C-alpha cells in the first residue's frame, strides 16, 4: 500500500513529537539514546510513527550535539546553558534537520519546531525558536532560500 503525503507528514510529526521527549530525557538524564529508544518503543504506540525518522533524529542529535551546539551559540542572544531545556532540545533537533535532512523543506522544519515549542515550551518560546531557526536556515539553506 502506498502512503499518501498526508500520512507521511502525520507519521513524521509524531516521530518529531516523540523525538523531542526522548531528546529531553537524554539531556536531563544523560541516559544512552539506545536505552531511551528501547523504553519509548515499549511505552508508546509506534504503529503510526515514522520509526526511521524518530531514530534518525534521536541518534543523530545525540551523536552530533557538540557540533550542533557550536553552530547554535553564535545565533543566540544568551548562553546555551541559559536556555530552557525544552527550547534547547527543540533547537538542537531543528538544527539537525536543517543540516542533515535536506529532503525536508526548511519551512517544514521551522513550522514543526514552532508547533512543538507551543506544545512543550514556555508561553512565548515559539517566537524565539522561530527566530533562531530562521537565522540558521539563512546560513544552511541558501540555495533553497535563493540567497
Secondary structure, 3 states (H helix, E strand, C coil): CCCCHHHHHHHHHHHHHHHHHHHHHHHHHCCCHHHHHHHHHHHCCCCCCCHHHHHHHHHHHHHHHHHHHHHHHCCCCCCHHHCCHHHHHHHHHHHHHHHHCCCCCHHHHHHHHHHHHHHHCCCCHHHHHHHHHHHHHHHHCHHHHCC
